[in-house]
Amino acid sequence: MHVKALSISGRKGIRKTNVESIELLENFGLAGDAHGGDWHRQVSLLAQESIDSMRARGLDVVAGNFAENITTEGINLTSLRVGDHISIGTTELIISQLGKICHKPCAIFD
């Protein structure tokens, strides 16, 4: 597995900005990201392959546009189940939710 991009935002429901590095805080998520906190979805993952699929359909999208924090490459994220553990570097993440729904619709949908 390879980390393709890291992204954060100060507000929920918007595209995230790519950054060079992140600080992952235990039982919180990413420092400086709106999704950090005491709840079930602190870090969001998306496969670069999914972004590439959307680009092939004509969408002009890049890492962070789907509000993901960590864009991966070379791991089948769709094979993961709630409760699975994955390691990224020295950090262990526990899968707590599969997919997410765009409400309202959100800026990401637009």
C-alpha positions in Angstrom: 0.0 0.0 0.0 1.1 3.5 -0.7 -0.2 6.8 0.7 -0.9 9.0 -2.4 -2.1 12.1 -0.6 -3.0 13.6 2.8 -5.8 16.2 3.0 -7.5 18.2 5.7 -10.1 21.0 6.0 -11.3 23.2 8.8 -15.0 22.7 7.9 -17.2 19.7 7.2 -18.9 19.2 3.8 -16.2 20.8 1.7 -13.3 19.6 -0.4 -10.1 19.1 1.6 -6.7 20.7 0.9 -3.7 18.5 0.3 -0.9 18.9 2.8 2.6 17.5 3.1 2.2 15.9 6.5 -0.5 15.3 9.1 -0.5 14.8 12.9 -2.7 11.8 13.8 -4.0 12.0 17.3 -5.1 8.9 19.2 -8.9 8.8 19.7 -9.3 12.1 17.8 -8.2 11.9 14.2 -6.2 14.4 12.3 -5.1 17.7 14.0 -6.7 20.6 12.2 -9.4 18.6 10.4 -13.1 19.3 11.0 -13.8 15.5 11.3 -11.5 15.1 14.3 -13.2 14.5 17.6 -14.9 12.1 19.9 -17.1 10.2 17.4 -17.0 7.2 15.1 -15.5 8.6 11.9 -12.3 10.5 12.6 -10.3 9.7 9.5 -11.6 9.1 6.0 -9.9 6.9 3.4 -10.4 6.8 -0.4 -8.5 4.8 -3.0 -6.7 6.7 -5.8 -8.2 4.0 -8.1 -11.7 5.4 -7.3 -10.6 8.9 -8.1 -9.1 7.6 -11.4 -12.4 5.9 -12.2 -14.3 9.2 -11.8 -11.7 11.0 -13.9 -12.2 8.3 -16.6 -15.9 9.3 -16.5 -15.1 12.9 -17.3 -15.0 14.4 -13.8 -12.1 16.9 -13.1 -11.3 15.6 -9.6 -8.1 15.1 -7.6 -7.2 13.8 -4.1 -9.1 15.6 -1.4 -12.1 16.5 -3.6 -14.2 13.8 -2.0 -13.3 15.0 1.5 -11.0 12.1 2.2 -8.1 12.5 4.6 -5.9 9.8 3.3 -5.8 8.8 -0.4 -4.4 5.3 -0.8 -3.0 3.4 -3.8 -2.7 -0.3 -4.2 -5.1 -1.4 -1.4 -8.6 -2.8 -2.0 -10.5 -0.6 0.4 -13.8 -2.1 -0.7 -12.6 -5.5 0.7 -12.4 -4.0 4.2 -15.2 -4.6 6.8 -16.2 -2.7 9.9 -13.9 -3.8 12.7 -10.9 -4.5 10.4 -7.6 -3.1 11.3 -5.1 -1.6 8.8 -1.7 -0.1 9.4 -0.4 3.1 7.7 3.2 3.5 8.7 3.3 3.0 12.5 -0.3 3.9 12.9 -3.1 1.4 13.2 -6.6 2.4 12.1 -9.8 0.5 12.8 -12.5 0.6 10.2 -15.7 2.0 11.8 -17.9 2.8 8.8 -18.0 1.9 5.1 -18.8 4.7 2.7 -20.5 8.0 3.5 -23.5 9.9 2.3 -23.4 13.4 0.9 -26.2 15.4 2.6 -28.1 18.5 1.4 -26.3 17.9 -1.3 -23.0 19.1 -0.1 -20.2 21.1 -1.8 -18.5 17.8 -2.7 -21.5 16.8 -4.7 -21.5 20.1 -6.6 
